[in-house]
């Protein structure tokens, strides 16, 4: 905790040197949250209070700009920083509500896109969409539910692939090459980028062709 406080105090001074007064005030408030009786943090916060008030309007405008450009997470971060140092800033509070509504709407877009991919069994694409939805709205339980389903499905798929690879190897050893190739093809249907299955198909096909060529020569 002492190291964290020292780090925050150093960061605060660096922010003051750059005239980033709201960032400095935010860091001092974090220090006071950890150590309410920290004299230097309290004194420094009081000394920069006039600059914080002056810079609040500039940050508020910056938050609005981020919002207008659709950079909602940046807007949220800026507005939340204002409210940390100015909890009574009514405009910032109203804007935070607007940002929250916009983030919820955007999260819903990602969620429904993920749901569409999930229904098509495109699990990687679905997972990416659900992840974005949860970044914007961490309490979106439906997205979490489908993430858990994807995780379970991935485990089942891996177990199925392991079983198919074992069966394919047994069939290959038994010279039941066509059946072995079918098992490897089933693996590729589950994991199109599975390099082992792809290379094994080529190996088994070559062995089968060699054997058939040899048998055909004998038959002739």
ChimeraX commands (.cxc) that place a marker at each C-alpha (Angstrom):
marker #1 position 0.00,0.00,0.00 radius 0.5
marker #1 position 2.85,2.37,0.80 radius 0.5
marker #1 position 4.42,1.70,-2.59 radius 0.5
marker #1 position 1.07,2.39,-4.28 radius 0.5
marker #1 position 0.71,5.68,-2.40 radius 0.5
marker #1 position 4.25,6.76,-3.26 radius 0.5
marker #1 position 3.61,5.91,-6.91 radius 0.5
marker #1 position 0.37,7.91,-6.95 radius 0.5
marker #1 position 2.05,10.91,-5.33 radius 0.5
marker #1 position 4.81,10.83,-7.93 radius 0.5
marker #1 position 2.30,10.51,-10.75 radius 0.5
marker #1 position 0.29,13.42,-9.32 radius 0.5
marker #1 position 3.32,15.69,-9.34 radius 0.5
marker #1 position 4.09,14.69,-12.93 radius 0.5
marker #1 position 0.51,15.56,-13.88 radius 0.5
marker #1 position 0.81,18.96,-12.18 radius 0.5
marker #1 position 4.05,19.64,-14.06 radius 0.5
marker #1 position 2.13,18.97,-17.29 radius 0.5
marker #1 position -0.85,21.01,-16.02 radius 0.5
marker #1 position -3.07,17.94,-16.01 radius 0.5
marker #1 position -4.85,19.05,-12.88 radius 0.5
marker #1 position -7.85,16.73,-13.01 radius 0.5
marker #1 position -5.60,13.69,-13.40 radius 0.5
marker #1 position -3.51,14.95,-10.50 radius 0.5
marker #1 position -6.60,15.48,-8.35 radius 0.5
marker #1 position -7.85,11.99,-9.21 radius 0.5
marker #1 position -4.56,10.50,-8.04 radius 0.5
marker #1 position -4.61,12.53,-4.80 radius 0.5
marker #1 position -8.14,11.30,-4.12 radius 0.5
marker #1 position -6.96,7.72,-4.60 radius 0.5
marker #1 position -4.20,8.38,-2.06 radius 0.5
marker #1 position -6.72,9.78,0.42 radius 0.5
marker #1 position -8.94,6.77,-0.12 radius 0.5
marker #1 position -6.04,4.56,0.95 radius 0.5
marker #1 position -4.83,6.92,3.68 radius 0.5
marker #1 position -7.47,9.49,4.71 radius 0.5
marker #1 position -4.97,11.31,6.93 radius 0.5
marker #1 position -2.25,11.72,4.33 radius 0.5
marker #1 position -1.21,15.38,4.90 radius 0.5
marker #1 position 0.67,16.01,1.67 radius 0.5
marker #1 position -2.13,14.64,-0.52 radius 0.5
marker #1 position -4.75,16.72,1.31 radius 0.5
marker #1 position -2.66,19.88,1.11 radius 0.5
marker #1 position -1.79,19.36,-2.55 radius 0.5
marker #1 position -5.42,18.68,-3.44 radius 0.5
marker #1 position -6.48,21.93,-1.76 radius 0.5
marker #1 position -3.74,23.88,-3.55 radius 0.5
marker #1 position -4.77,22.75,-7.04 radius 0.5
marker #1 position -8.52,23.09,-6.38 radius 0.5
marker #1 position -8.86,26.38,-8.37 radius 0.5
marker #1 position -7.12,24.83,-11.37 radius 0.5
marker #1 position -9.31,21.74,-11.14 radius 0.5
marker #1 position -12.42,23.91,-11.37 radius 0.5
marker #1 position -10.98,25.75,-14.37 radius 0.5
marker #1 position -10.02,22.53,-16.16 radius 0.5
marker #1 position -13.31,20.80,-15.44 radius 0.5
marker #1 position -15.04,22.77,-18.19 radius 0.5
marker #1 position -12.30,21.82,-20.68 radius 0.5
marker #1 position -12.57,18.15,-19.76 radius 0.5
marker #1 position -16.34,18.33,-19.98 radius 0.5
marker #1 position -16.03,19.63,-23.54 radius 0.5
marker #1 position -13.52,16.86,-24.28 radius 0.5
marker #1 position -15.96,14.25,-22.98 radius 0.5
marker #1 position -18.68,15.68,-25.21 radius 0.5
marker #1 position -16.34,15.51,-28.22 radius 0.5
marker #1 position -15.53,11.87,-27.54 radius 0.5
marker #1 position -19.25,11.15,-27.21 radius 0.5
marker #1 position -20.08,12.92,-30.49 radius 0.5
marker #1 position -17.36,10.90,-32.27 radius 0.5
marker #1 position -18.76,7.66,-30.89 radius 0.5
marker #1 position -15.73,6.99,-28.68 radius 0.5
marker #1 position -17.96,6.08,-25.78 radius 0.5
marker #1 position -15.40,4.40,-23.52 radius 0.5
marker #1 position -13.08,7.41,-23.75 radius 0.5
marker #1 position -16.01,9.74,-23.06 radius 0.5
marker #1 position -17.00,7.64,-20.04 radius 0.5
marker #1 position -13.46,7.73,-18.66 radius 0.5
marker #1 position -13.23,11.52,-18.98 radius 0.5
marker #1 position -16.67,12.18,-17.45 radius 0.5
marker #1 position -16.01,9.76,-14.57 radius 0.5
marker #1 position -12.75,11.58,-13.82 radius 0.5
marker #1 position -14.67,14.86,-13.64 radius 0.5
marker #1 position -17.17,13.36,-11.21 radius 0.5
marker #1 position -14.38,12.01,-9.00 radius 0.5
marker #1 position -13.13,15.52,-8.37 radius 0.5
marker #1 position -16.48,17.33,-8.83 radius 0.5
marker #1 position -19.29,15.00,-7.69 radius 0.5
marker #1 position -21.70,17.96,-7.84 radius 0.5
marker #1 position -21.15,18.55,-11.59 radius 0.5
marker #1 position -24.70,18.08,-12.83 radius 0.5
marker #1 position -23.82,18.27,-16.54 radius 0.5
marker #1 position -21.23,15.52,-16.19 radius 0.5
marker #1 position -23.71,13.34,-14.30 radius 0.5
marker #1 position -26.32,13.76,-17.03 radius 0.5
marker #1 position -23.76,13.02,-19.71 radius 0.5
marker #1 position -22.66,9.89,-17.85 radius 0.5
marker #1 position -26.28,8.68,-18.00 radius 0.5
marker #1 position -26.37,9.34,-21.76 radius 0.5
marker #1 position -23.07,7.50,-22.23 radius 0.5
marker #1 position -24.38,4.59,-20.17 radius 0.5
marker #1 position -27.47,4.31,-22.39 radius 0.5
marker #1 position -25.32,4.48,-25.54 radius 0.5
marker #1 position -22.93,1.81,-24.20 radius 0.5
marker #1 position -25.88,-0.44,-23.36 radius 0.5
marker #1 position -27.25,-0.01,-26.88 radius 0.5
marker #1 position -23.84,-0.76,-28.43 radius 0.5
marker #1 position -23.40,-3.78,-26.17 radius 0.5
marker #1 position -26.78,-5.09,-27.35 radius 0.5
marker #1 position -25.62,-4.79,-30.97 radius 0.5
marker #1 position -22.53,-6.87,-30.22 radius 0.5
marker #1 position -24.65,-9.36,-28.26 radius 0.5
marker #1 position -27.14,-9.97,-31.08 radius 0.5
marker #1 position -24.30,-10.22,-33.61 radius 0.5
marker #1 position -22.71,-12.84,-31.35 radius 0.5
marker #1 position -26.02,-14.66,-31.04 radius 0.5
marker #1 position -26.27,-14.84,-34.82 radius 0.5
marker #1 position -22.77,-16.32,-35.11 radius 0.5
marker #1 position -23.53,-18.75,-32.28 radius 0.5
marker #1 position -26.62,-20.06,-34.06 radius 0.5
marker #1 position -24.45,-20.61,-37.16 radius 0.5
marker #1 position -21.95,-22.49,-34.93 radius 0.5
marker #1 position -19.28,-19.93,-35.74 radius 0.5
marker #1 position -18.04,-19.98,-32.17 radius 0.5
marker #1 position -14.85,-17.92,-32.54 radius 0.5
marker #1 position -16.73,-15.06,-34.20 radius 0.5
marker #1 position -19.50,-15.34,-31.60 radius 0.5
marker #1 position -16.99,-15.27,-28.75 radius 0.5
marker #1 position -15.37,-12.12,-30.15 radius 0.5
marker #1 position -18.76,-10.34,-30.30 radius 0.5
marker #1 position -19.82,-11.46,-26.82 radius 0.5
marker #1 position -16.45,-10.30,-25.46 radius 0.5
marker #1 position -16.98,-6.82,-26.91 radius 0.5
marker #1 position -20.50,-6.75,-25.45 radius 0.5
marker #1 position -19.16,-7.61,-21.99 radius 0.5
marker #1 position -16.44,-4.96,-22.21 radius 0.5
marker #1 position -19.14,-2.35,-22.74 radius 0.5
marker #1 position -21.67,-3.90,-20.34 radius 0.5
marker #1 position -19.99,-6.27,-17.83 radius 0.5
marker #1 position -23.32,-7.22,-16.21 radius 0.5
marker #1 position -24.81,-8.52,-19.48 radius 0.5
marker #1 position -25.59,-11.99,-18.14 radius 0.5
marker #1 position -26.92,-13.38,-21.44 radius 0.5
marker #1 position -23.55,-12.76,-23.09 radius 0.5
marker #1 position -21.78,-14.42,-20.16 radius 0.5
marker #1 position -24.12,-17.38,-20.48 radius 0.5
marker #1 position -23.25,-17.90,-24.13 radius 0.5
marker #1 position -19.54,-17.46,-23.41 radius 0.5
marker #1 position -19.86,-20.34,-20.93 radius 0.5
marker #1 position -21.72,-22.42,-23.52 radius 0.5
marker #1 position -18.97,-21.76,-26.07 radius 0.5
marker #1 position -16.35,-22.79,-23.54 radius 0.5
marker #1 position -18.23,-26.03,-22.84 radius 0.5
marker #1 position -18.69,-26.65,-26.55 radius 0.5
marker #1 position -14.97,-26.11,-27.13 radius 0.5
marker #1 position -14.14,-28.71,-24.46 radius 0.5
marker #1 position -16.58,-31.21,-26.01 radius 0.5
marker #1 position -15.10,-30.57,-29.46 radius 0.5
marker #1 position -11.56,-31.17,-28.20 radius 0.5
marker #1 position -12.67,-34.43,-26.57 radius 0.5
marker #1 position -14.35,-35.54,-29.81 radius 0.5
marker #1 position -11.24,-34.66,-31.82 radius 0.5
marker #1 position -9.03,-36.67,-29.44 radius 0.5
marker #1 position -11.34,-39.67,-29.79 radius 0.5
marker #1 position -11.40,-39.40,-33.60 radius 0.5
marker #1 position -7.59,-39.16,-33.77 radius 0.5
marker #1 position -7.21,-42.30,-31.65 radius 0.5
marker #1 position -9.72,-44.18,-33.82 radius 0.5
marker #1 position -8.03,-42.98,-37.01 radius 0.5
marker #1 position -4.63,-44.19,-35.79 radius 0.5
marker #1 position -6.07,-47.61,-34.89 radius 0.5
marker #1 position -7.74,-47.92,-38.29 radius 0.5
marker #1 position -4.53,-46.82,-40.02 radius 0.5
marker #1 position -2.54,-49.51,-38.19 radius 0.5
marker #1 position -5.21,-52.06,-39.18 radius 0.5
marker #1 position -4.85,-50.99,-42.83 radius 0.5
marker #1 position -8.44,-49.77,-42.85 radius 0.5
marker #1 position -7.22,-46.67,-44.59 radius 0.5
marker #1 position -10.45,-45.41,-46.07 radius 0.5
marker #1 position -12.10,-45.45,-42.62 radius 0.5
marker #1 position -9.02,-43.76,-41.12 radius 0.5
marker #1 position -9.24,-40.98,-43.72 radius 0.5
marker #1 position -12.92,-40.52,-42.91 radius 0.5
marker #1 position -12.07,-40.02,-39.22 radius 0.5
marker #1 position -9.43,-37.41,-40.08 radius 0.5
marker #1 position -11.94,-35.67,-42.33 radius 0.5
marker #1 position -14.37,-35.58,-39.41 radius 0.5
marker #1 position -11.66,-33.87,-37.37 radius 0.5
marker #1 position -11.27,-31.24,-40.10 radius 0.5
marker #1 position -15.02,-30.68,-40.15 radius 0.5
marker #1 position -14.75,-29.73,-36.46 radius 0.5
marker #1 position -11.41,-27.89,-36.72 radius 0.5
marker #1 position -10.64,-26.86,-40.32 radius 0.5
marker #1 position -7.12,-25.68,-39.37 radius 0.5
marker #1 position -6.10,-28.93,-37.64 radius 0.5
marker #1 position -2.69,-29.48,-39.23 radius 0.5
marker #1 position -2.14,-32.98,-37.81 radius 0.5
marker #1 position -5.37,-34.30,-39.32 radius 0.5
marker #1 position -4.60,-32.62,-42.65 radius 0.5
marker #1 position -1.09,-34.10,-42.86 radius 0.5
marker #1 position -2.30,-37.53,-41.74 radius 0.5
marker #1 position -4.86,-37.65,-44.55 radius 0.5
marker #1 position -2.04,-37.11,-47.06 radius 0.5
marker #1 position 0.13,-39.77,-45.39 radius 0.5
marker #1 position -2.64,-42.38,-45.24 radius 0.5
marker #1 position -3.73,-41.61,-48.80 radius 0.5
marker #1 position -0.14,-42.14,-49.99 radius 0.5
marker #1 position 0.14,-45.45,-48.12 radius 0.5
marker #1 position -3.18,-46.59,-49.51 radius 0.5
marker #1 position -2.20,-45.64,-53.07 radius 0.5
marker #1 position 1.14,-47.43,-52.72 radius 0.5
marker #1 position -0.57,-50.56,-51.44 radius 0.5
marker #1 position -3.20,-50.47,-54.19 radius 0.5
marker #1 position -0.54,-49.96,-56.84 radius 0.5
marker #1 position 1.41,-52.92,-55.48 radius 0.5
marker #1 position -1.69,-55.12,-55.42 radius 0.5
marker #1 position -2.64,-54.06,-58.92 radius 0.5
marker #1 position 0.82,-55.03,-60.17 radius 0.5
marker #1 position 0.49,-58.40,-58.48 radius 0.5
marker #1 position -2.95,-58.89,-60.03 radius 0.5
marker #1 position -1.54,-58.13,-63.49 radius 0.5
marker link #1:1,2 radius 0.2
marker link #1:2,3 radius 0.2
marker link #1:3,4 radius 0.2
marker link #1:4,5 radius 0.2
marker link #1:5,6 radius 0.2
marker link #1:6,7 radius 0.2
marker link #1:7,8 radius 0.2
marker link #1:8,9 radius 0.2
marker link #1:9,10 radius 0.2
marker link #1:10,11 radius 0.2
marker link #1:11,12 radius 0.2
marker link #1:12,13 radius 0.2
marker link #1:13,14 radius 0.2
marker link #1:14,15 radius 0.2
marker link #1:15,16 radius 0.2
marker link #1:16,17 radius 0.2
marker link #1:17,18 radius 0.2
marker link #1:18,19 radius 0.2
marker link #1:19,20 radius 0.2
marker link #1:20,21 radius 0.2
marker link #1:21,22 radius 0.2
marker link #1:22,23 radius 0.2
marker link #1:23,24 radius 0.2
marker link #1:24,25 radius 0.2
marker link #1:25,26 radius 0.2
marker link #1:26,27 radius 0.2
marker link #1:27,28 radius 0.2
marker link #1:28,29 radius 0.2
marker link #1:29,30 radius 0.2
marker link #1:30,31 radius 0.2
marker link #1:31,32 radius 0.2
marker link #1:32,33 radius 0.2
marker link #1:33,34 radius 0.2
marker link #1:34,35 radius 0.2
marker link #1:35,36 radius 0.2
marker link #1:36,37 radius 0.2
marker link #1:37,38 radius 0.2
marker link #1:38,39 radius 0.2
marker link #1:39,40 radius 0.2
marker link #1:40,41 radius 0.2
marker link #1:41,42 radius 0.2
marker link #1:42,43 radius 0.2
marker link #1:43,44 radius 0.2
marker link #1:44,45 radius 0.2
marker link #1:45,46 radius 0.2
marker link #1:46,47 radius 0.2
marker link #1:47,48 radius 0.2
marker link #1:48,49 radius 0.2
marker link #1:49,50 radius 0.2
marker link #1:50,51 radius 0.2
marker link #1:51,52 radius 0.2
marker link #1:52,53 radius 0.2
marker link #1:53,54 radius 0.2
marker link #1:54,55 radius 0.2
marker link #1:55,56 radius 0.2
marker link #1:56,57 radius 0.2
marker link #1:57,58 radius 0.2
marker link #1:58,59 radius 0.2
marker link #1:59,60 radius 0.2
marker link #1:60,61 radius 0.2
marker link #1:61,62 radius 0.2
marker link #1:62,63 radius 0.2
marker link #1:63,64 radius 0.2
marker link #1:64,65 radius 0.2
marker link #1:65,66 radius 0.2
marker link #1:66,67 radius 0.2
marker link #1:67,68 radius 0.2
marker link #1:68,69 radius 0.2
marker link #1:69,70 radius 0.2
marker link #1:70,71 radius 0.2
marker link #1:71,72 radius 0.2
marker link #1:72,73 radius 0.2
marker link #1:73,74 radius 0.2
marker link #1:74,75 radius 0.2
marker link #1:75,76 radius 0.2
marker link #1:76,77 radius 0.2
marker link #1:77,78 radius 0.2
marker link #1:78,79 radius 0.2
marker link #1:79,80 radius 0.2
marker link #1:80,81 radius 0.2
marker link #1:81,82 radius 0.2
marker link #1:82,83 radius 0.2
marker link #1:83,84 radius 0.2
marker link #1:84,85 radius 0.2
marker link #1:85,86 radius 0.2
marker link #1:86,87 radius 0.2
marker link #1:87,88 radius 0.2
marker link #1:88,89 radius 0.2
marker link #1:89,90 radius 0.2
marker link #1:90,91 radius 0.2
marker link #1:91,92 radius 0.2
marker link #1:92,93 radius 0.2
marker link #1:93,94 radius 0.2
marker link #1:94,95 radius 0.2
marker link #1:95,96 radius 0.2
marker link #1:96,97 radius 0.2
marker link #1:97,98 radius 0.2
marker link #1:98,99 radius 0.2
marker link #1:99,100 radius 0.2
marker link #1:100,101 radius 0.2
marker link #1:101,102 radius 0.2
marker link #1:102,103 radius 0.2
marker link #1:103,104 radius 0.2
marker link #1:104,105 radius 0.2
marker link #1:105,106 radius 0.2
marker link #1:106,107 radius 0.2
marker link #1:107,108 radius 0.2
marker link #1:108,109 radius 0.2
marker link #1:109,110 radius 0.2
marker link #1:110,111 radius 0.2
marker link #1:111,112 radius 0.2
marker link #1:112,113 radius 0.2
marker link #1:113,114 radius 0.2
marker link #1:114,115 radius 0.2
marker link #1:115,116 radius 0.2
marker link #1:116,117 radius 0.2
marker link #1:117,118 radius 0.2
marker link #1:118,119 radius 0.2
marker link #1:119,120 radius 0.2
marker link #1:120,121 radius 0.2
marker link #1:121,122 radius 0.2
marker link #1:122,123 radius 0.2
marker link #1:123,124 radius 0.2
marker link #1:124,125 radius 0.2
marker link #1:125,126 radius 0.2
marker link #1:126,127 radius 0.2
marker link #1:127,128 radius 0.2
marker link #1:128,129 radius 0.2
marker link #1:129,130 radius 0.2
marker link #1:130,131 radius 0.2
marker link #1:131,132 radius 0.2
marker link #1:132,133 radius 0.2
marker link #1:133,134 radius 0.2
marker link #1:134,135 radius 0.2
marker link #1:135,136 radius 0.2
marker link #1:136,137 radius 0.2
marker link #1:137,138 radius 0.2
marker link #1:138,139 radius 0.2
marker link #1:139,140 radius 0.2
marker link #1:140,141 radius 0.2
marker link #1:141,142 radius 0.2
marker link #1:142,143 radius 0.2
marker link #1:143,144 radius 0.2
marker link #1:144,145 radius 0.2
marker link #1:145,146 radius 0.2
marker link #1:146,147 radius 0.2
marker link #1:147,148 radius 0.2
marker link #1:148,149 radius 0.2
marker link #1:149,150 radius 0.2
marker link #1:150,151 radius 0.2
marker link #1:151,152 radius 0.2
marker link #1:152,153 radius 0.2
marker link #1:153,154 radius 0.2
marker link #1:154,155 radius 0.2
marker link #1:155,156 radius 0.2
marker link #1:156,157 radius 0.2
marker link #1:157,158 radius 0.2
marker link #1:158,159 radius 0.2
marker link #1:159,160 radius 0.2
marker link #1:160,161 radius 0.2
marker link #1:161,162 radius 0.2
marker link #1:162,163 radius 0.2
marker link #1:163,164 radius 0.2
marker link #1:164,165 radius 0.2
marker link #1:165,166 radius 0.2
marker link #1:166,167 radius 0.2
marker link #1:167,168 radius 0.2
marker link #1:168,169 radius 0.2
marker link #1:169,170 radius 0.2
marker link #1:170,171 radius 0.2
marker link #1:171,172 radius 0.2
marker link #1:172,173 radius 0.2
marker link #1:173,174 radius 0.2
marker link #1:174,175 radius 0.2
marker link #1:175,176 radius 0.2
marker link #1:176,177 radius 0.2
marker link #1:177,178 radius 0.2
marker link #1:178,179 radius 0.2
marker link #1:179,180 radius 0.2
marker link #1:180,181 radius 0.2
marker link #1:181,182 radius 0.2
marker link #1:182,183 radius 0.2
marker link #1:183,184 radius 0.2
marker link #1:184,185 radius 0.2
marker link #1:185,186 radius 0.2
marker link #1:186,187 radius 0.2
marker link #1:187,188 radius 0.2
marker link #1:188,189 radius 0.2
marker link #1:189,190 radius 0.2
marker link #1:190,191 radius 0.2
marker link #1:191,192 radius 0.2
marker link #1:192,193 radius 0.2
marker link #1:193,194 radius 0.2
marker link #1:194,195 radius 0.2
marker link #1:195,196 radius 0.2
marker link #1:196,197 radius 0.2
marker link #1:197,198 radius 0.2
marker link #1:198,199 radius 0.2
marker link #1:199,200 radius 0.2
marker link #1:200,201 radius 0.2
marker link #1:201,202 radius 0.2
marker link #1:202,203 radius 0.2
marker link #1:203,204 radius 0.2
marker link #1:204,205 radius 0.2
marker link #1:205,206 radius 0.2
marker link #1:206,207 radius 0.2
marker link #1:207,208 radius 0.2
marker link #1:208,209 radius 0.2
marker link #1:209,210 radius 0.2
marker link #1:210,211 radius 0.2
marker link #1:211,212 radius 0.2
marker link #1:212,213 radius 0.2
marker link #1:213,214 radius 0.2
marker link #1:214,215 radius 0.2
marker link #1:215,216 radius 0.2
marker link #1:216,217 radius 0.2
marker link #1:217,218 radius 0.2
marker link #1:218,219 radius 0.2
marker link #1:219,220 radius 0.2
view
